[in-house]
Amino acid sequence: MVKRVDDNVGYVEEGSERKVVCNHCSHVLSENGRDYRESLARYEGPVSMAGPQVEPDSSVYIDAEVVFRQYCCPNCFTAFITEVVPVDDEARE
């Protein structure tokens, strides 16, 4: 039986093992205490993808280039985390 953590994430206990799963498709996202966020599919795109309420020119507010970033279930592509963040050159490699 899946125990819900939030709308997107749940977990299943099988004996002493706990698996984190997607609530939408039951895909196993992590096991054995690993951070499930490491297994999510990551998409980066222009800030305009965040919606019309977001200013696409980051220089209006900060002195850094920003990017729209979304983390999704790698199986059903349900969006789990959406953010507008400074560009992380290390993460883009």
C-alpha positions as a Markdown table, in Angstrom:
| # | Residue | x | y | z |
|---|---|---|---|---|
| 1 | Met | 0.0 | 0.0 | 0.0 |
| 2 | Val | 1.4 | 3.4 | -1.0 |
| 3 | Lys | 1.6 | 6.0 | 1.7 |
| 4 | Arg | 1.3 | 9.5 | 0.3 |
| 5 | Val | 3.9 | 12.2 | 1.3 |
| 6 | Asp | 2.4 | 14.8 | -1.0 |
| 7 | Asp | 0.5 | 15.0 | -4.3 |
| 8 | Asn | 3.3 | 13.6 | -6.3 |
| 9 | Val | 5.4 | 11.4 | -4.0 |
| 10 | Gly | 4.6 | 8.4 | -1.8 |
| 11 | Tyr | 6.4 | 5.4 | -0.3 |
| 12 | Val | 6.0 | 1.7 | 0.0 |
| 13 | Glu | 7.5 | -0.4 | 2.8 |
| 14 | Glu | 8.4 | -3.9 | 1.9 |
| 15 | Gly | 9.8 | -5.5 | 5.1 |
| 16 | Ser | 12.7 | -3.3 | 6.2 |
| 17 | Glu | 13.0 | -1.7 | 2.8 |
| 18 | Arg | 11.3 | 1.6 | 1.8 |
| 19 | Lys | 10.8 | 2.6 | -1.8 |
| 20 | Val | 9.9 | 6.2 | -2.9 |
| 21 | Val | 7.4 | 6.1 | -5.7 |
| 22 | Cys | 5.5 | 8.5 | -8.1 |
| 23 | Asn | 1.9 | 8.7 | -6.9 |
| 24 | His | 0.8 | 9.1 | -10.6 |
| 25 | Cys | 2.4 | 6.0 | -12.2 |
| 26 | Ser | 3.9 | 4.0 | -9.3 |
| 27 | His | 7.4 | 4.3 | -10.8 |
| 28 | Val | 10.1 | 3.6 | -8.2 |
| 29 | Leu | 12.1 | 6.8 | -7.8 |
| 30 | Ser | 14.5 | 5.6 | -5.1 |
| 31 | Glu | 15.3 | 2.9 | -2.6 |
| 32 | Asn | 17.4 | 2.4 | 0.5 |
| 33 | Gly | 17.2 | 6.0 | 1.7 |
| 34 | Arg | 18.5 | 7.6 | -1.5 |
| 35 | Asp | 17.3 | 11.1 | -2.4 |
| 36 | Tyr | 14.5 | 10.6 | -4.9 |
| 37 | Arg | 15.2 | 14.0 | -6.4 |
| 38 | Glu | 18.4 | 12.6 | -8.0 |
| 39 | Ser | 16.3 | 10.3 | -10.2 |
| 40 | Leu | 14.0 | 12.9 | -11.6 |
| 41 | Ala | 14.2 | 14.0 | -15.2 |
| 42 | Arg | 15.4 | 17.6 | -15.5 |
| 43 | Tyr | 14.4 | 20.1 | -18.1 |
| 44 | Glu | 15.8 | 23.6 | -18.6 |
| 45 | Gly | 14.5 | 26.3 | -20.8 |
| 46 | Pro | 13.9 | 30.0 | -21.2 |
| 47 | Val | 12.3 | 31.8 | -18.3 |
| 48 | Ser | 9.3 | 32.7 | -20.5 |
| 49 | Met | 8.2 | 29.0 | -20.0 |
| 50 | Ala | 7.4 | 29.9 | -16.4 |
| 51 | Gly | 4.4 | 31.8 | -17.5 |
| 52 | Pro | 3.4 | 35.4 | -18.5 |
| 53 | Gln | 3.6 | 36.6 | -14.9 |
| 54 | Val | 7.4 | 36.0 | -14.8 |
| 55 | Glu | 9.7 | 38.8 | -16.1 |
| 56 | Pro | 11.9 | 37.1 | -18.7 |
| 57 | Asp | 14.7 | 39.7 | -18.3 |
| 58 | Ser | 16.4 | 38.8 | -15.1 |
| 59 | Ser | 18.5 | 42.0 | -15.2 |
| 60 | Val | 15.4 | 43.9 | -14.0 |
| 61 | Tyr | 15.8 | 42.2 | -10.6 |
| 62 | Ile | 19.2 | 40.6 | -10.2 |
| 63 | Asp | 22.7 | 40.6 | -11.7 |
| 64 | Ala | 22.7 | 37.0 | -12.9 |
| 65 | Glu | 21.3 | 35.1 | -15.8 |
| 66 | Val | 18.4 | 32.8 | -14.8 |
| 67 | Val | 16.8 | 29.7 | -16.3 |
| 68 | Phe | 13.4 | 27.9 | -16.0 |
| 69 | Arg | 14.0 | 24.5 | -14.5 |
| 70 | Gln | 11.6 | 21.7 | -14.1 |
| 71 | Tyr | 12.0 | 18.2 | -12.4 |
| 72 | Cys | 9.7 | 15.5 | -13.5 |
| 73 | Cys | 9.0 | 11.8 | -13.0 |
| 74 | Pro | 11.2 | 10.0 | -15.6 |
| 75 | Asn | 8.3 | 7.6 | -16.4 |
| 76 | Cys | 5.1 | 9.7 | -16.7 |
| 77 | Phe | 6.7 | 13.2 | -16.8 |
| 78 | Thr | 4.5 | 14.7 | -14.1 |
| 79 | Ala | 6.1 | 17.9 | -12.9 |
| 80 | Phe | 7.3 | 17.6 | -9.3 |
| 81 | Ile | 9.4 | 20.8 | -8.9 |
| 82 | Thr | 9.4 | 23.9 | -11.0 |
| 83 | Glu | 11.7 | 26.8 | -10.4 |
| 84 | Val | 13.4 | 29.9 | -11.9 |
| 85 | Val | 17.0 | 29.9 | -10.7 |
| 86 | Pro | 20.4 | 31.4 | -11.5 |
| 87 | Val | 22.1 | 29.5 | -14.3 |
| 88 | Asp | 24.3 | 26.8 | -12.8 |
| 89 | Asp | 27.1 | 26.2 | -15.3 |
| 90 | Glu | 28.3 | 23.1 | -13.4 |
| 91 | Ala | 24.8 | 21.5 | -13.6 |
| 92 | Arg | 24.6 | 22.1 | -17.3 |
| 93 | Glu | 27.6 | 19.9 | -18.1 |
